[in-house]
Amino acid sequence: MKKIILGALILGFGTIYAQKAKPQANKIDQKLVGLWKGGEKDQQIDGMEKLWVMDRKEDGTFVLLFTTVQNCQVNQQVEKGQWWIENNKFHELHFDSGKTDVYTYELLDKSHIKFKSTEQALEMASSEYTFIDTKIEEEN
């Protein structure tokens, strides 16, 4: 009987603690939600062109399709993750690598966003990593 009461107490307190410890929903900038495309060349790796399509969802998740072209070889990769805005910066957590990229961003107009990496580009070909995403308008 003592084991049942003890188990019920542990379960009850665990449930209360879990409810208090729930993470808050990430802050989302609605202007960034939707389907976007972008690209860059020679910024991360000399001789490599990267093209992408990213679907940023309202729930803070994303799906990213990368295409890379280098030395006449084309590769594609799909990444999934979570995005949010914190301290006026765009954060992009990639589930596979566990790495979070952080960018400042500027809305150039309703269809263009300029991103600039906040990280030192020590491993990159360019000293400053910037790119522009363009909104893909859905046709009805």
Contacts in CASP RR format, 6 or more apart in sequence:
PFRMAT RR
TARGET T0000
AUTHOR 0000-0000-0000
METHOD contacts of the structure
MODEL  1
MKKIILGALILGFGTIYAQKAKPQANKIDQKLVGLWKGGEKDQQIDGMEK
LWVMDRKEDGTFVLLFTTVQNCQVNQQVEKGQWWIENNKFHELHFDSGKT
DVYTYELLDKSHIKFKSTEQALEMASSEYTFIDTKIEEEN
26 60 0 8 1.000
26 82 0 8 1.000
26 83 0 8 1.000
26 84 0 8 1.000
26 85 0 8 1.000
26 86 0 8 1.000
27 84 0 8 1.000
27 85 0 8 1.000
27 86 0 8 1.000
28 58 0 8 1.000
28 60 0 8 1.000
28 83 0 8 1.000
28 84 0 8 1.000
28 85 0 8 1.000
29 85 0 8 1.000
29 90 0 8 1.000
30 58 0 8 1.000
31 107 0 8 1.000
31 110 0 8 1.000
31 113 0 8 1.000
32 56 0 8 1.000
32 83 0 8 1.000
32 85 0 8 1.000
32 90 0 8 1.000
32 105 0 8 1.000
32 113 0 8 1.000
33 56 0 8 1.000
33 57 0 8 1.000
33 58 0 8 1.000
34 55 0 8 1.000
34 56 0 8 1.000
34 57 0 8 1.000
34 135 0 8 1.000
34 136 0 8 1.000
35 53 0 8 1.000
35 54 0 8 1.000
35 55 0 8 1.000
35 135 0 8 1.000
35 136 0 8 1.000
35 138 0 8 1.000
36 53 0 8 1.000
36 54 0 8 1.000
36 55 0 8 1.000
36 56 0 8 1.000
36 113 0 8 1.000
36 133 0 8 1.000
36 134 0 8 1.000
36 135 0 8 1.000
36 136 0 8 1.000
37 51 0 8 1.000
37 52 0 8 1.000
37 53 0 8 1.000
37 54 0 8 1.000
37 133 0 8 1.000
37 134 0 8 1.000
37 136 0 8 1.000
38 51 0 8 1.000
38 52 0 8 1.000
38 53 0 8 1.000
38 131 0 8 1.000
38 132 0 8 1.000
38 133 0 8 1.000
38 134 0 8 1.000
39 49 0 8 1.000
39 50 0 8 1.000
39 51 0 8 1.000
39 52 0 8 1.000
39 131 0 8 1.000
40 49 0 8 1.000
40 50 0 8 1.000
40 129 0 8 1.000
40 131 0 8 1.000
41 47 0 8 1.000
41 48 0 8 1.000
41 49 0 8 1.000
41 50 0 8 1.000
42 48 0 8 1.000
42 49 0 8 1.000
42 125 0 8 1.000
42 126 0 8 1.000
43 124 0 8 1.000
43 125 0 8 1.000
43 126 0 8 1.000
43 129 0 8 1.000
43 130 0 8 1.000
43 131 0 8 1.000
44 50 0 8 1.000
44 124 0 8 1.000
44 125 0 8 1.000
44 126 0 8 1.000
44 129 0 8 1.000
45 70 0 8 1.000
45 124 0 8 1.000
45 125 0 8 1.000
46 125 0 8 1.000
47 70 0 8 1.000
47 71 0 8 1.000
48 68 0 8 1.000
48 69 0 8 1.000
48 70 0 8 1.000
49 68 0 8 1.000
49 69 0 8 1.000
49 70 0 8 1.000
50 66 0 8 1.000
50 67 0 8 1.000
50 68 0 8 1.000
51 66 0 8 1.000
51 67 0 8 1.000
51 68 0 8 1.000
51 69 0 8 1.000
52 64 0 8 1.000
52 65 0 8 1.000
52 66 0 8 1.000
52 67 0 8 1.000
53 64 0 8 1.000
53 65 0 8 1.000
53 136 0 8 1.000
54 62 0 8 1.000
54 63 0 8 1.000
54 64 0 8 1.000
54 65 0 8 1.000
54 133 0 8 1.000
55 62 0 8 1.000
55 63 0 8 1.000
55 64 0 8 1.000
56 62 0 8 1.000
56 83 0 8 1.000
60 82 0 8 1.000
60 83 0 8 1.000
60 84 0 8 1.000
61 80 0 8 1.000
61 81 0 8 1.000
61 82 0 8 1.000
61 83 0 8 1.000
62 80 0 8 1.000
62 81 0 8 1.000
62 82 0 8 1.000
62 83 0 8 1.000
62 92 0 8 1.000
63 78 0 8 1.000
63 79 0 8 1.000
63 80 0 8 1.000
63 81 0 8 1.000
64 78 0 8 1.000
64 79 0 8 1.000
64 80 0 8 1.000
64 81 0 8 1.000
65 76 0 8 1.000
65 77 0 8 1.000
65 78 0 8 1.000
66 76 0 8 1.000
66 77 0 8 1.000
66 78 0 8 1.000
66 79 0 8 1.000
67 74 0 8 1.000
67 75 0 8 1.000
67 76 0 8 1.000
68 74 0 8 1.000
68 75 0 8 1.000
68 76 0 8 1.000
68 77 0 8 1.000
79 94 0 8 1.000
79 95 0 8 1.000
79 96 0 8 1.000
80 94 0 8 1.000
80 95 0 8 1.000
80 96 0 8 1.000
81 92 0 8 1.000
81 93 0 8 1.000
81 94 0 8 1.000
81 95 0 8 1.000
82 92 0 8 1.000
82 93 0 8 1.000
82 95 0 8 1.000
83 90 0 8 1.000
83 91 0 8 1.000
83 92 0 8 1.000
83 93 0 8 1.000
84 91 0 8 1.000
85 91 0 8 1.000
88 104 0 8 1.000
89 102 0 8 1.000
89 103 0 8 1.000
89 104 0 8 1.000
89 105 0 8 1.000
89 118 0 8 1.000
90 102 0 8 1.000
90 103 0 8 1.000
90 104 0 8 1.000
90 105 0 8 1.000
90 115 0 8 1.000
91 100 0 8 1.000
91 101 0 8 1.000
91 102 0 8 1.000
92 100 0 8 1.000
92 101 0 8 1.000
92 102 0 8 1.000
92 103 0 8 1.000
93 99 0 8 1.000
93 100 0 8 1.000
94 100 0 8 1.000
94 101 0 8 1.000
101 117 0 8 1.000
101 119 0 8 1.000
102 117 0 8 1.000
102 118 0 8 1.000
102 119 0 8 1.000
103 115 0 8 1.000
103 116 0 8 1.000
103 117 0 8 1.000
103 118 0 8 1.000
104 115 0 8 1.000
104 116 0 8 1.000
104 118 0 8 1.000
105 113 0 8 1.000
105 114 0 8 1.000
105 115 0 8 1.000
105 116 0 8 1.000
106 113 0 8 1.000
106 114 0 8 1.000
107 113 0 8 1.000
108 114 0 8 1.000
108 132 0 8 1.000
110 135 0 8 1.000
111 134 0 8 1.000
111 135 0 8 1.000
111 137 0 8 1.000
112 132 0 8 1.000
112 133 0 8 1.000
112 134 0 8 1.000
112 135 0 8 1.000
113 132 0 8 1.000
113 133 0 8 1.000
114 130 0 8 1.000
114 131 0 8 1.000
114 132 0 8 1.000
115 130 0 8 1.000
115 131 0 8 1.000
115 132 0 8 1.000
115 133 0 8 1.000
116 128 0 8 1.000
116 129 0 8 1.000
116 130 0 8 1.000
117 128 0 8 1.000
117 129 0 8 1.000
117 130 0 8 1.000
119 129 0 8 1.000
121 127 0 8 1.000
121 128 0 8 1.000
121 129 0 8 1.000
END
